[in-house]
């Protein structure tokens, strides 16, 4: 069998072919579903992972908790997995270890953000930023720590909502000079801002197409036309699943049954097919002769 290119190489190849959607997956099974549906890449959101632990996205989870989930997802699929690495879980020396553990877990790349702790959702107020110099040190550490040069280091800047658009551009270009492979400008507020940023920052760019935030919800094609090669949908499937779960729990409480929810469920056969259940049974029988 021909060995697959590295996860980072597969992610780079995907975004170089055409602008790609990068949907957030919140467990290994959803990752398998995304692969089966033909997606090019997937994403592990810190916001979704924190919410799954029942806590807000303010930097409470540890590096180990992130990496353990990333490893489970990367093992379940051949799709390249991009991971949220928050602020790097410390300063520059901590970022070295962050990169090493994510890379060992089979991840394609990470993004690091320039917020101070406690961090905030990128579309909320109250954020604070580290200095551009401190962030460039983290980027240099991340680049130096990776074992495979194709492992993707994306620098996220939250400067638009703190110091304004011009500072976001200034920081992004500094992060590129420090060695970042791509730039993630968080919380731009209009198509015109997305276009202006792309003209001012000559790099592969990632757009965050999250719901209920400051940025417009455009199509992948529209973001591509504005100069973006990756479009995140970080919590889209997660929010949809949570609403369905809540509605199901309401029915069980009010009606005492789940019959109205059946058309909205995967059937047992669909779930087993996604899991590859029959393959496990066949191998088990083979081992016993």
GIVEN-V693640 format. One record per residue. N is the residue number from 0. PSI is psi in radians with two decimals (* if undefined). Layout:
n=[N;N]
psi=[PSI;PSI]
This chain:
n=[0;1;2;3;4;5;6;7;8;9;10;11;12;13;14;15;16;17;18;19;20;21;22;23;24;25;26;27;28;29;30;31;32;33;34;35;36;37;38;39;40;41;42;43;44;45;46;47;48;49;50;51;52;53;54;55;56;57;58;59;60;61;62;63;64;65;66;67;68;69;70;71;72;73;74;75;76;77;78;79;80;81;82;83;84;85;86;87;88;89;90;91;92;93;94;95;96;97;98;99;100;101;102;103;104;105;106;107;108;109;110;111;112;113;114;115;116;117;118;119;120;121;122;123;124;125;126;127;128;129;130;131;132;133;134;135;136;137;138;139;140;141;142;143;144;145;146;147;148;149;150;151;152;153;154;155;156;157;158;159;160;161;162;163;164;165;166;167;168;169;170;171;172;173;174;175;176;177;178;179;180;181;182;183;184;185;186;187;188;189;190;191;192;193;194;195;196;197;198;199;200;201;202;203;204;205;206;207;208;209;210;211;212;213;214;215;216;217;218;219;220;221;222;223;224;225;226;227;228;229;230;231;232;233;234;235;236;237;238;239;240;241;242;243;244;245;246;247;248;249;250;251;252;253;254;255;256;257;258;259;260;261;262;263;264;265;266;267;268;269;270;271;272;273;274;275;276;277;278;279;280;281;282;283;284;285;286;287;288]
psi=[2.45;2.26;2.47;2.60;2.85;2.74;-0.72;-0.69;-0.70;-0.67;-0.77;-0.76;-0.67;-0.83;-0.38;-0.41;-0.75;2.82;2.35;2.53;2.42;1.54;2.50;2.35;2.40;0.08;3.08;-0.60;-0.67;-0.59;-0.76;-0.66;-0.77;-0.69;-0.79;-0.56;-0.03;0.29;2.79;-0.44;2.87;2.97;2.44;1.99;2.33;-0.58;-0.76;-0.73;-0.74;-0.78;-0.64;-0.47;-0.06;0.40;2.73;2.87;1.29;0.47;0.49;-0.50;2.72;2.90;-0.74;-0.71;-0.71;-0.85;-0.67;-0.75;-0.72;-0.71;-0.75;-0.72;-0.80;-0.59;-0.48;-0.18;2.73;-0.12;2.45;2.33;2.09;2.35;2.45;2.15;0.40;-2.27;0.18;0.01;0.64;-2.79;-2.88;-0.75;-0.60;-0.63;-0.61;-0.88;-0.64;-0.84;-0.79;-0.75;-0.71;-0.72;-0.75;-0.47;-0.09;0.31;2.62;-0.54;3.01;2.82;2.47;2.46;2.77;0.50;2.81;2.82;2.54;2.24;2.94;2.80;2.40;-0.26;0.23;2.82;3.03;0.18;2.65;2.68;2.54;2.93;2.71;-0.58;-0.70;-0.68;-0.68;-0.56;-0.71;-0.71;-0.77;-0.70;-0.72;-0.78;-0.72;-0.52;-0.40;2.49;-0.58;2.17;-0.24;-0.23;2.24;2.22;1.96;2.25;2.13;2.32;2.33;0.30;-0.49;-0.73;-0.04;-0.99;-0.16;3.00;-0.78;-0.66;-0.60;-0.75;-0.79;-0.82;-0.76;-0.76;-0.57;-0.67;-0.61;-0.76;-0.49;-0.18;0.06;2.49;-0.45;2.89;2.44;1.68;1.95;2.44;0.67;2.65;0.02;2.80;-0.63;-0.68;-0.72;-0.75;-0.78;-0.67;-0.75;-0.62;-0.55;-0.29;1.73;1.51;2.84;2.32;2.54;2.27;2.41;1.95;0.73;2.73;2.68;0.46;-2.80;-0.37;2.63;2.57;1.73;2.98;2.83;-0.72;-0.73;-0.74;-0.66;-0.71;-0.44;-0.13;0.32;2.35;-0.25;2.42;1.96;2.46;1.29;-0.68;0.22;-0.93;-0.63;-0.82;-0.72;-0.75;-0.69;-0.73;-0.71;-0.71;-0.75;-0.77;-0.62;-0.76;-0.61;-0.79;-0.76;-0.70;-0.79;-0.72;-0.38;0.21;3.05;0.25;-0.62;-0.34;-0.21;-0.72;-0.29;0.07;2.66;2.38;2.91;-0.73;-0.72;-0.72;-0.80;-0.64;-0.75;-0.63;-0.25;0.64;-0.77;-0.57;-0.68;-0.76;-0.74;-0.73;-0.68;-0.77;-0.69;-0.65;-0.46;0.03;*]
